[in-house]
Amino acid sequence: MVPREPPYPPPPRHASAGLGRHTGGSRVGRALGLLGSLVGISLFITAPALTAWAALACLLATESSVILRLGGFIVCTLFTLIYFKSLLPRRLPIPPGLIPIHADDEPTAHAFVARVAADIDAPAPRSIYLGPGTDLRLTARLCLLDLIRRPRWELSVGLWLWQGVSLSEIQAFVGRTLAPLSRGRVERFRVTARALLDALTGGVDRLDDASTDPGSVVFGLARVIRAVHVGATFPLRILGRLFLWLDESRQAAFADDLVAVRVAGSDAMVHAILRSDFTAA
């Protein structure tokens, strides 16, 4: 199905083209935030590397007995596999009941989101999901490769927003949600690094998804592996959350609001927030 040109509210007449282009704060603070995210990610890379080196050292040792060397090799190899599990593609937990909105079924919706993304110079989400709630959320299943390639971002839309707001208000919400991706390559890299560390510390992979599905053929094994992984990576996850807390990019919400004002106007942004807060209450 060929998407028709979506109805699209005109941009506000008096909005500055530079609104929301910068997150605010110092360059040093943003650089330290990026460095903290990369250090946190490196911890999850170092852990399996060290245990793999220890397994190899046990295998090559000559002064210990065969039983000790074999036992050390097995234990270190198991920990290597457990730590390596963190490096599988991961995402933050998503609400149950999400329904994919395919481009063939809703071409106008996809074209509308792509138009907003183009207006703020952000990459368009690859997928759109409809689910419970009253907010928009930008998610992705991330891995280390996404630091050097463009992540496959997904947009999760609350059912109430899909039905209960005006076109200009949903335009403002989409602009604000995609705003972190609209500030150039360096800022997108920083957003991706932070999102990856967030997924490493609090996300789930496909095996974790199987551990919550009683119908899965690996349900029992997946639950055991998940429990062991959570315990083994607890110190890494605590340090990762600390680096996330120190990153000042979490304070960029005001700049994201300004991007929404630039693309849809202040009235649409204020009305959208009021509607959302009223419904959530």
MIVEX-126229 format. One record per residue (C-alpha): residue number from 1; x, y, z. Coordinates in pm, 1 decimal, m for minus. Layout:
(NUM; (X; Y; Z))
...
This chain:
(1; (0.0; 0.0; 0.0))
(2; (138.5; 339.3; m99.2))
(3; (116.0; 584.5; 193.4))
(4; (m83.7; 894.1; 116.7))
(5; (43.8; 1233.9; 223.7))
(6; (m54.0; 1256.8; 591.0))
(7; (m238.9; 1559.5; 727.1))
(8; (28.8; 1766.2; 888.6))
(9; (m7.6; 2085.5; 1094.1))
(10; (210.1; 2374.5; 972.1))
(11; (505.3; 2477.1; 1189.0))
(12; (460.4; 2771.5; 1426.1))
(13; (538.8; 3103.8; 1261.2))
(14; (751.9; 3260.1; 1532.0))
(15; (948.3; 2961.8; 1664.5))
(16; (1323.7; 2999.0; 1642.1))
(17; (1503.1; 2742.5; 1426.9))
(18; (1756.3; 2694.7; 1706.4))
(19; (1513.4; 2589.9; 1978.2))
(20; (1632.3; 2270.6; 2146.3))
(21; (1939.8; 2235.5; 1926.4))
(22; (2162.0; 2216.9; 2234.7))
(23; (2097.8; 2025.8; 2553.6))
(24; (2248.3; 2293.2; 2777.5))
(25; (2514.2; 2241.3; 3039.0))
(26; (2887.0; 2245.8; 2981.9))
(27; (3075.4; 2056.9; 2714.5))
(28; (3296.9; 1914.2; 2986.4))
(29; (2992.4; 1777.4; 3166.6))
(30; (2858.6; 1616.3; 2848.7))
(31; (3200.6; 1471.3; 2769.2))
(32; (3229.5; 1328.3; 3120.4))
(33; (2882.9; 1178.8; 3084.4))
(34; (2984.0; 1007.4; 2760.7))
(35; (3308.4; 888.2; 2919.5))
(36; (3115.4; 745.9; 3214.1))
(37; (2881.5; 555.7; 2982.3))
(38; (3175.6; 410.7; 2788.3))
(39; (3353.5; 311.5; 3111.4))
(40; (3035.3; 142.7; 3232.8))
(41; (3004.0; m46.2; 2903.7))
(42; (3370.9; m147.5; 2922.4))
(43; (3308.1; m314.0; 3259.4))
(44; (3066.4; m555.9; 3094.3))
(45; (3324.8; m625.3; 2822.5))
(46; (3613.5; m670.4; 3066.4))
(47; (3435.0; m922.8; 3290.0))
(48; (3404.9; m1206.9; 3033.0))
(49; (3750.1; m1123.6; 2894.8))
(50; (3909.4; m1166.3; 3239.4))
(51; (3728.5; m1490.8; 3316.3))
(52; (3819.9; m1627.0; 2970.6))
(53; (4185.0; m1538.3; 3038.7))
(54; (4160.1; m1712.0; 3378.4))
(55; (4013.8; m2022.4; 3212.0))
(56; (4301.9; m2029.8; 2966.2))
(57; (4552.7; m1981.4; 3250.5))
(58; (4402.7; m2277.5; 3437.0))
(59; (4427.4; m2490.8; 3125.2))
(60; (4792.7; m2400.0; 3063.8))
(61; (4909.9; m2421.2; 3424.8))
(62; (5162.3; m2695.6; 3495.0))
(63; (5229.7; m2667.7; 3868.2))
(64; (4880.7; m2763.5; 3990.3))
(65; (4709.1; m3099.9; 3978.8))
(66; (4497.4; m3198.4; 3683.3))
(67; (4178.6; m3195.5; 3893.8))
(68; (4238.1; m2839.4; 4016.4))
(69; (4322.0; m2717.2; 3668.6))
(70; (4016.2; m2884.5; 3518.8))
(71; (3790.8; m2755.1; 3794.9))
(72; (3924.8; m2400.3; 3758.7))
(73; (3882.6; m2417.6; 3381.4))
(74; (3520.9; m2531.8; 3409.5))
(75; (3429.4; m2267.7; 3669.3))
(76; (3596.5; m1984.0; 3477.7))
(77; (3438.6; m2097.3; 3151.0))
(78; (3094.0; m2098.9; 3308.6))
(79; (3147.4; m1746.1; 3441.6))
(80; (3268.3; m1638.7; 3097.9))
(81; (2945.2; m1761.1; 2941.9))
(82; (2738.5; m1596.0; 3216.3))
(83; (2913.5; m1260.6; 3174.1))
(84; (2899.6; m1288.0; 2795.6))
(85; (2520.8; m1311.9; 2822.7))
(86; (2521.0; m938.8; 2907.7))
(87; (2658.8; m863.7; 2561.4))
(88; (2365.8; m1022.8; 2377.8))
(89; (2120.7; m773.1; 2224.4))
(90; (1920.8; m629.6; 2514.2))
(91; (1637.0; m388.3; 2567.6))
(92; (1463.4; m233.4; 2864.9))
(93; (1151.4; m424.8; 2970.8))
(94; (845.2; m317.7; 2774.9))
(95; (480.8; m322.1; 2886.4))
(96; (286.3; m636.9; 2798.3))
(97; (33.5; m630.8; 2521.2))
(98; (220.9; m419.6; 2266.9))
(99; (79.7; m449.0; 1915.1))
(100; (302.3; m375.6; 1613.5))
(101; (164.0; m113.8; 1376.7))
(102; (285.5; m226.3; 1036.0))
(103; (353.5; 26.8; 762.4))
(104; (132.0; m169.3; 521.7))
(105; (m162.4; m142.3; 763.3))
(106; (m109.1; 216.8; 880.6))
(107; (101.2; 392.5; 614.7))
(108; (m29.3; 735.3; 715.2))
(109; (85.3; 696.0; 1075.5))
(110; (433.8; 588.1; 966.6))
(111; (453.2; 874.3; 718.1))
(112; (345.0; 1122.6; 987.1))
(113; (615.3; 1006.2; 1231.2))
(114; (875.7; 1012.0; 952.2))
(115; (771.5; 1369.5; 866.3))
(116; (819.1; 1483.7; 1227.2))
(117; (1157.0; 1310.0; 1237.4))
(118; (1262.4; 1483.9; 915.7))
(119; (1153.5; 1822.5; 1051.0))
(120; (1380.5; 1790.8; 1354.7))
(121; (1667.6; 1616.4; 1168.1))
(122; (1628.7; 1288.9; 1356.3))
(123; (1628.4; 933.0; 1215.5))
(124; (1278.1; 791.3; 1182.1))
(125; (1191.8; 490.9; 1402.4))
(126; (1198.8; 160.0; 1217.9))
(127; (888.4; 27.1; 1397.9))
(128; (583.5; 162.7; 1578.8))
(129; (402.6; m23.8; 1856.2))
(130; (66.7; 48.3; 2015.7))
(131; (19.3; m39.6; 2381.4))
(132; (m126.2; 60.9; 2716.9))
(133; (m40.3; 386.3; 2888.1))
(134; (m47.8; 755.6; 2812.3))
(135; (302.8; 825.9; 2688.4))
(136; (544.3; 777.5; 2401.3))
(137; (863.6; 582.3; 2453.0))
(138; (1170.9; 540.5; 2235.5))
(139; (1322.4; 194.4; 2271.0))
(140; (1558.8; m38.1; 2089.3))
(141; (1721.1; m376.9; 2129.1))
(142; (2085.5; m272.6; 2157.1))
(143; (2425.3; m440.4; 2147.6))
(144; (2786.3; m325.8; 2112.6))
(145; (2756.4; m304.6; 1733.1))
(146; (2503.2; m24.2; 1770.9))
(147; (2785.0; 204.2; 1884.2))
(148; (2922.1; 198.6; 1528.3))
(149; (2600.3; 153.4; 1330.2))
(150; (2258.4; 317.9; 1340.4))
(151; (2035.0; 148.4; 1600.8))
(152; (1692.7; 22.5; 1502.5))
(153; (1488.7; 258.5; 1719.4))
(154; (1125.8; 174.6; 1792.6))
(155; (843.9; 406.7; 1899.5))
(156; (594.0; 280.9; 2155.3))
(157; (269.1; 481.6; 2156.7))
(158; (15.5; 471.6; 2438.1))
(159; (m334.6; 377.0; 2324.1))
(160; (m484.8; 691.1; 2473.9))
(161; (m246.1; 912.5; 2276.3))
(162; (m337.4; 723.0; 1960.6))
(163; (m703.9; 808.0; 2008.6))
(164; (m735.5; 1100.9; 2247.2))
(165; (m517.2; 1391.9; 2134.5))
(166; (m524.5; 1629.1; 1841.6))
(167; (m288.4; 1605.9; 1546.9))
(168; (m73.3; 1896.1; 1661.7))
(169; (m50.6; 1748.8; 2012.2))
(170; (69.9; 1409.1; 1889.3))
(171; (310.6; 1601.7; 1666.0))
(172; (450.7; 1771.3; 1978.0))
(173; (481.0; 1441.4; 2165.7))
(174; (660.0; 1269.3; 1877.5))
(175; (895.8; 1565.4; 1839.4))
(176; (982.2; 1561.0; 2208.7))
(177; (1036.6; 1183.8; 2209.3))
(178; (1268.8; 1191.8; 1907.1))
(179; (1447.8; 1508.9; 2022.4))
(180; (1751.1; 1327.5; 2175.3))
(181; (1831.5; 1191.6; 1827.0))
(182; (1809.5; 1531.0; 1655.8))
(183; (2132.2; 1698.2; 1770.7))
(184; (2400.2; 1559.5; 1542.2))
(185; (2619.0; 1250.4; 1529.4))
(186; (2813.3; 1312.6; 1850.3))
(187; (2497.8; 1363.6; 2053.9))
(188; (2332.7; 1058.9; 1893.9))
(189; (2639.1; 853.9; 1985.5))
(190; (2611.6; 977.9; 2343.3))
(191; (2241.3; 890.6; 2353.4))
(192; (2313.3; 543.5; 2212.9))
(193; (2596.1; 482.0; 2462.3))
(194; (2375.3; 585.7; 2751.7))
(195; (2084.5; 372.7; 2625.2))
(196; (2316.6; 73.9; 2583.8))
(197; (2448.4; 108.0; 2939.1))
(198; (2090.5; 142.2; 3061.1))
(199; (2002.5; m181.5; 2879.6))
(200; (2309.8; m357.0; 3020.2))
(201; (2217.4; m264.8; 3376.5))
(202; (1840.9; m309.5; 3363.0))
(203; (1748.7; m471.2; 3033.3))
(204; (1654.3; m818.4; 2915.8))
(205; (1757.4; m1034.5; 2622.2))
(206; (1556.9; m1296.3; 2434.5))
(207; (1655.1; m1569.2; 2681.8))
(208; (1522.0; m1353.5; 2964.9))
(209; (1199.4; m1314.2; 2767.2))
(210; (1175.3; m1694.3; 2751.9))
(211; (1214.7; m1711.9; 3131.8))
(212; (883.8; m1527.4; 3173.8))
(213; (694.4; m1736.0; 2916.5))
(214; (570.6; m2064.4; 3069.8))
(215; (500.0; m2193.6; 2720.8))
(216; (864.3; m2170.9; 2614.8))
(217; (1053.0; m2499.2; 2572.1))
(218; (1347.6; m2352.9; 2767.9))
(219; (1137.4; m2188.8; 3039.4))
(220; (1297.2; m2370.5; 3334.9))
(221; (1654.6; m2345.5; 3205.8))
(222; (1607.3; m1979.1; 3115.6))
(223; (1488.7; m1897.9; 3469.1))
(224; (1794.7; m2062.9; 3622.8))
(225; (2033.5; m1888.0; 3384.0))
(226; (1866.9; m1552.6; 3445.9))
(227; (1890.3; m1592.5; 3825.1))
(228; (2260.2; m1683.1; 3806.5))
(229; (2329.1; m1396.3; 3565.3))
(230; (2152.5; m1142.3; 3787.8))
(231; (2358.2; m1250.7; 4087.1))
(232; (2691.3; m1261.6; 3902.9))
(233; (2649.8; m919.7; 3740.9))
(234; (2511.7; m740.5; 4046.8))
(235; (2831.2; m537.4; 4115.9))
(236; (2860.5; m441.8; 3748.4))
(237; (2500.6; m328.0; 3736.4))
(238; (2540.0; m116.6; 4050.4))
(239; (2844.1; 58.9; 3903.2))
(240; (2661.5; 105.3; 3573.0))
(241; (2364.0; 268.2; 3745.3))
(242; (2605.0; 501.1; 3923.5))
(243; (2754.9; 613.9; 3592.4))
(244; (2404.0; 669.6; 3455.8))
(245; (2311.7; 879.7; 3757.2))
(246; (2622.4; 1094.4; 3714.5))
(247; (2547.7; 1159.9; 3346.2))
(248; (2395.5; 1506.7; 3319.7))
(249; (2214.7; 1421.8; 2992.6))
(250; (1927.0; 1302.0; 3210.4))
(251; (1864.8; 1674.5; 3268.4))
(252; (1802.4; 1745.5; 2897.2))
(253; (1422.2; 1718.3; 2922.9))
(254; (1379.9; 2095.8; 2895.5))
(255; (1569.8; 2102.6; 2566.8))
(256; (1350.0; 1817.1; 2440.9))
(257; (1043.0; 2026.9; 2523.4))
(258; (1188.7; 2312.3; 2320.6))
(259; (1220.5; 2082.4; 2019.0))
(260; (850.7; 2000.9; 2053.3))
(261; (772.7; 2373.3; 2067.5))
(262; (980.8; 2430.1; 1754.9))
(263; (792.7; 2170.0; 1554.1))
(264; (437.5; 2207.1; 1691.0))
(265; (416.6; 2528.9; 1892.2))
(266; (391.4; 2597.5; 2263.0))
(267; (11.1; 2568.4; 2278.4))
(268; (14.9; 2215.2; 2140.8))
(269; (288.9; 2114.2; 2383.8))
(270; (113.0; 2258.0; 2689.2))
(271; (m224.9; 2109.5; 2594.3))
(272; (m69.9; 1768.7; 2526.6))
(273; (98.8; 1762.2; 2868.9))
(274; (m220.1; 1870.8; 3045.5))
(275; (m425.3; 1604.8; 2868.2))
(276; (m168.2; 1337.1; 2949.2))
(277; (m146.0; 1433.9; 3317.9))
(278; (m525.0; 1447.2; 3349.8))
(279; (m570.2; 1102.8; 3199.0))
(280; (m286.0; 949.2; 3400.6))
(281; (m445.2; 1079.3; 3719.9))
